[in-house]
Amino acid sequence: MSTSRPIFVHPADWAVRVAPRGVRPFYVGVMLAAIALTVLAPGNDPVKADWVRLAALLAIGVVQAELSRGTEQIRRWFAGVPHVNMTAVWLLAGALLLPPQLSVLLVALIYGHLWVRVWRPISSRPAYRVIFSGCTVVLSVLAVAPVLRVFGLGETVVDASPDVRTLAAIVVTILAYTTVNSILIMIGIKLHNPARAFLPLVGTWADNALELGTLCLGGLTAAVLISFPNLTILMLLPVVVLHRCVLMRQLQEMATQDAKTGLLNDREWRNRAAGELARAAHKHDAFAVLIVDLDNFKRVNDTRGHLAGDSVLRAVADTIRAEVRAYDSVGRFGGEEFVVLLPEIPDPGARAVAERIRRAIAELEVIVVLDQHATVINGLSASIGIATYPDAGVVIDRLLYAADQAMYRAKVNGRNQVISVTDA
């Protein structure tokens, strides 16, 4: 899972040299903004109590990172989406309690420790991305003091009264922190992978709830450190346990997903289809199954390469998900074939959904970056077959077979069309 990496890498071998063209100016811009704002808006001069709080947050952050070292490495190794970082607990607390220059110093020290002890051995975590991530956090913590000033609290909450105004200020700072960080990270990921749609980068409700929950713990840590500093250590175990619970959820999700597209894998899709079949049989209801097969996909692999083909598959997967409801189930059956489960939708409604998917794929333009050059892949199309329960079958395999046969009829008839089992 990890390989040793030298402390010093010659500039000619820096990973940033092979990053997509748009990445470097954006990353440099974010880094310069973080440096400039730190220098231009340092805040009040630190006092002894500020240094003590900095030391306390740094110590508990380092201990938590050491206790969660293995957990964090596994999460980083498998992460394919925006990553909720548990150090936000200590970093937001620092932003609420420390002058801006000390909160930036806390970010630098904690991220430096994480790089040396946790992230450096992970080959998929190059140094320039860690620096960029740290700079996005710097900009996030620097957004806290202006919010507090708007609420009339100064640049920290150390001397604030425990009233509704202070609570409102902390809530807004949490929103400001996560908004700044999330937007910058999403832009960075999009520049690295232009074919990825923005919507999946926003994350699920569970991901966003975890992010907000982590930041709420940061607000609580700040309150405890002000009123009962000796009890701050009690925040350590909940964060470590939460980190491990998040890893378990991530591993469970990976067990149900196709690694290349993030869609449901064959087994999980069949499990959901079996549940829908039982529900429909009990309620005497209908549902539909679509099989979506990309036309002439082999041509993409042969002319543009398999990496470009993988980008197309991910873009098509995102496109299909965007055209169906949140509770519809989209899976990948292998190769360039996708399957969609549409609960409570009979044939006419399923045909409308299939046509939306077909048109969206036909309009899709996938930007692929190869050898630092962007290439647009378009002219895609898909043949789609439809089968509905109970008319086309009363077991899942029969429905899949019927939808598959309808899809092949669409290909024989000229491709880029939708055919239902009910079509003559």
TASULLIN-V654564 format. One record per residue. RES is the residue in one letter. NEAR is the number of other ideal C-beta (glycine too) atoms within 8 Angstrom. Layout:
res = <RES | RES>
near = <NEAR | NEAR>
This chain:
res = <M | S | T | S | R | P | I | F | V | H | P | A | D | W | A | V | R | V | A | P | R | G | V | R | P | F | Y | V | G | V | M | L | A | A | I | A | L | T | V | L | A | P | G | N | D | P | V | K | A | D | W | V | R | L | A | A | L | L | A | I | G | V | V | Q | A | E | L | S | R | G | T | E | Q | I | R | R | W | F | A | G | V | P | H | V | N | M | T | A | V | W | L | L | A | G | A | L | L | L | P | P | Q | L | S | V | L | L | V | A | L | I | Y | G | H | L | W | V | R | V | W | R | P | I | S | S | R | P | A | Y | R | V | I | F | S | G | C | T | V | V | L | S | V | L | A | V | A | P | V | L | R | V | F | G | L | G | E | T | V | V | D | A | S | P | D | V | R | T | L | A | A | I | V | V | T | I | L | A | Y | T | T | V | N | S | I | L | I | M | I | G | I | K | L | H | N | P | A | R | A | F | L | P | L | V | G | T | W | A | D | N | A | L | E | L | G | T | L | C | L | G | G | L | T | A | A | V | L | I | S | F | P | N | L | T | I | L | M | L | L | P | V | V | V | L | H | R | C | V | L | M | R | Q | L | Q | E | M | A | T | Q | D | A | K | T | G | L | L | N | D | R | E | W | R | N | R | A | A | G | E | L | A | R | A | A | H | K | H | D | A | F | A | V | L | I | V | D | L | D | N | F | K | R | V | N | D | T | R | G | H | L | A | G | D | S | V | L | R | A | V | A | D | T | I | R | A | E | V | R | A | Y | D | S | V | G | R | F | G | G | E | E | F | V | V | L | L | P | E | I | P | D | P | G | A | R | A | V | A | E | R | I | R | R | A | I | A | E | L | E | V | I | V | V | L | D | Q | H | A | T | V | I | N | G | L | S | A | S | I | G | I | A | T | Y | P | D | A | G | V | V | I | D | R | L | L | Y | A | A | D | Q | A | M | Y | R | A | K | V | N | G | R | N | Q | V | I | S | V | T | D | A>
near = <5 | 8 | 5 | 5 | 7 | 5 | 2 | 4 | 8 | 6 | 5 | 5 | 7 | 11 | 10 | 10 | 7 | 5 | 10 | 10 | 8 | 7 | 12 | 9 | 7 | 11 | 14 | 8 | 8 | 13 | 11 | 8 | 10 | 14 | 8 | 8 | 11 | 13 | 7 | 6 | 9 | 8 | 8 | 5 | 4 | 10 | 6 | 5 | 7 | 12 | 10 | 8 | 12 | 14 | 8 | 11 | 16 | 12 | 8 | 13 | 14 | 10 | 9 | 16 | 15 | 8 | 8 | 13 | 10 | 6 | 10 | 13 | 14 | 10 | 12 | 13 | 10 | 9 | 8 | 4 | 8 | 10 | 7 | 10 | 7 | 13 | 12 | 14 | 15 | 16 | 17 | 18 | 14 | 16 | 15 | 15 | 14 | 15 | 13 | 14 | 10 | 13 | 15 | 13 | 9 | 16 | 14 | 10 | 9 | 15 | 13 | 8 | 11 | 13 | 11 | 7 | 9 | 12 | 10 | 10 | 9 | 12 | 7 | 6 | 9 | 9 | 10 | 11 | 10 | 13 | 10 | 12 | 10 | 11 | 12 | 15 | 14 | 14 | 15 | 15 | 16 | 15 | 12 | 15 | 13 | 7 | 12 | 15 | 10 | 7 | 11 | 6 | 11 | 8 | 9 | 12 | 13 | 7 | 5 | 10 | 5 | 5 | 6 | 5 | 11 | 13 | 8 | 9 | 15 | 12 | 8 | 10 | 15 | 14 | 8 | 12 | 16 | 12 | 8 | 12 | 12 | 11 | 8 | 11 | 11 | 12 | 9 | 14 | 11 | 11 | 11 | 8 | 9 | 10 | 10 | 12 | 9 | 8 | 8 | 11 | 12 | 8 | 9 | 5 | 5 | 7 | 11 | 10 | 8 | 10 | 13 | 10 | 9 | 14 | 14 | 9 | 13 | 16 | 13 | 9 | 15 | 14 | 9 | 13 | 13 | 9 | 6 | 6 | 9 | 5 | 7 | 12 | 7 | 8 | 13 | 11 | 7 | 9 | 13 | 11 | 8 | 12 | 13 | 10 | 8 | 12 | 11 | 8 | 9 | 11 | 9 | 8 | 8 | 9 | 7 | 9 | 11 | 10 | 4 | 8 | 8 | 9 | 12 | 12 | 11 | 9 | 7 | 12 | 14 | 9 | 8 | 11 | 12 | 9 | 8 | 12 | 13 | 8 | 10 | 15 | 8 | 6 | 6 | 5 | 7 | 12 | 14 | 16 | 16 | 15 | 16 | 16 | 12 | 13 | 11 | 8 | 11 | 6 | 7 | 12 | 11 | 6 | 5 | 11 | 7 | 6 | 8 | 15 | 12 | 9 | 13 | 16 | 12 | 14 | 13 | 14 | 14 | 12 | 13 | 15 | 11 | 9 | 9 | 11 | 4 | 3 | 5 | 10 | 11 | 13 | 15 | 15 | 10 | 5 | 5 | 7 | 11 | 15 | 15 | 16 | 15 | 14 | 10 | 7 | 10 | 8 | 12 | 6 | 10 | 15 | 11 | 8 | 15 | 13 | 9 | 9 | 17 | 14 | 8 | 12 | 15 | 10 | 6 | 11 | 7 | 13 | 10 | 15 | 10 | 10 | 3 | 7 | 7 | 9 | 10 | 8 | 14 | 7 | 4 | 13 | 12 | 14 | 15 | 16 | 19 | 17 | 15 | 17 | 14 | 8 | 8 | 11 | 11 | 7 | 7 | 9 | 7 | 10 | 14 | 12 | 9 | 13 | 17 | 10 | 10 | 16 | 15 | 10 | 11 | 14 | 10 | 6 | 8 | 5 | 10 | 9 | 10 | 11 | 13 | 13 | 13 | 6 | 7 | 1>
